[in-house]
């Protein structure tokens, strides 16, 4: 994982890896706009922190806690809700 392979949305602190095409995006809308397919419903997220490039998993996107919105390595904060909002 390298931050340069992710979506170029500079405002996002993190990106997620789309399970369908294995590419990195800051949000669902960015994925849908840049891909020839729609993102399927996600149950978990593979997240990449843009600060330290740590990759980690958020196991349940329907029932996450505030602590899940922080990088476990550098403590950078990001928003799961913003990633998933269409």
C-alpha positions as CSV (number, residue, x, y, z in Angstrom):
1,X,0.0,0.0,0.0
2,X,1.2,3.5,-0.9
3,X,-0.8,6.7,-0.5
4,X,0.0,7.6,-4.1
5,X,-2.1,4.6,-5.3
6,X,-5.2,6.1,-3.6
7,X,-7.8,8.5,-4.7
8,X,-6.4,12.0,-5.1
9,X,-8.9,13.5,-2.7
10,X,-6.5,15.5,-0.6
11,X,-9.1,16.3,2.1
12,X,-9.6,12.7,3.1
13,X,-7.4,11.4,5.9
14,X,-7.9,7.8,4.8
15,X,-9.1,5.7,1.9
16,X,-10.8,2.3,1.6
17,X,-9.9,-0.5,-0.8
18,X,-12.9,-1.5,-2.9
19,X,-13.3,-5.3,-2.8
20,X,-14.7,-5.5,-6.3
21,X,-11.8,-3.8,-8.2
22,X,-9.0,-3.7,-5.5
23,X,-8.5,0.0,-6.0
24,X,-8.3,2.7,-3.3
25,X,-10.9,5.5,-3.0
26,X,-11.7,8.2,-0.5
27,X,-15.5,7.5,-0.7
28,X,-18.2,5.5,-2.4
29,X,-19.1,8.4,-4.7
30,X,-15.5,8.6,-5.9
31,X,-15.5,4.9,-6.6
32,X,-18.8,5.0,-8.5
33,X,-17.7,8.0,-10.6
34,X,-14.3,6.5,-11.6
35,X,-15.4,2.9,-12.1
36,X,-17.6,1.1,-14.7
37,X,-19.5,-0.6,-11.9
38,X,-21.2,0.3,-8.6
39,X,-19.7,-0.6,-5.3
40,X,-21.5,-3.6,-3.7
41,X,-22.8,-3.3,-0.1
42,X,-19.9,-3.4,2.2
43,X,-19.8,-5.2,5.6
44,X,-16.2,-4.4,6.4
45,X,-13.6,-2.0,5.2
46,X,-9.9,-2.3,4.4
47,X,-8.7,1.2,5.3
48,X,-5.4,2.9,4.4
49,X,-4.2,5.9,6.5
50,X,-2.8,8.7,4.3
51,X,-0.7,10.0,7.2
52,X,1.4,6.9,7.9
53,X,0.2,4.4,5.2
54,X,-0.9,1.8,7.8
55,X,-3.5,-0.6,6.4
56,X,-6.1,-2.0,8.7
57,X,-9.6,-3.5,8.8
58,X,-12.8,-2.1,10.2
59,X,-14.8,-5.3,10.8
60,X,-18.4,-4.1,10.9
61,X,-19.4,-1.0,9.0
62,X,-22.9,-1.2,10.3
63,X,-21.9,-1.2,13.9
64,X,-18.6,0.6,14.3
65,X,-17.4,2.6,17.3
66,X,-15.7,6.0,17.5
67,X,-12.4,4.3,18.2
68,X,-12.7,2.6,14.8
69,X,-12.3,6.0,13.1
70,X,-8.7,6.4,14.3
71,X,-5.6,4.9,12.7
72,X,-4.2,2.3,15.1
73,X,-0.6,3.4,14.3
74,X,-0.6,7.2,14.2
75,X,-4.0,8.0,15.7
76,X,-5.1,10.1,12.6
77,X,-8.9,10.6,12.6
78,X,-11.1,9.8,9.6
79,X,-14.8,9.4,9.0
80,X,-16.3,6.1,8.1
81,X,-19.7,7.7,7.5
82,X,-18.2,10.1,4.9
83,X,-16.5,7.2,3.2
84,X,-19.8,5.3,2.8
85,X,-22.3,8.1,2.1
86,X,-23.7,8.1,-1.4
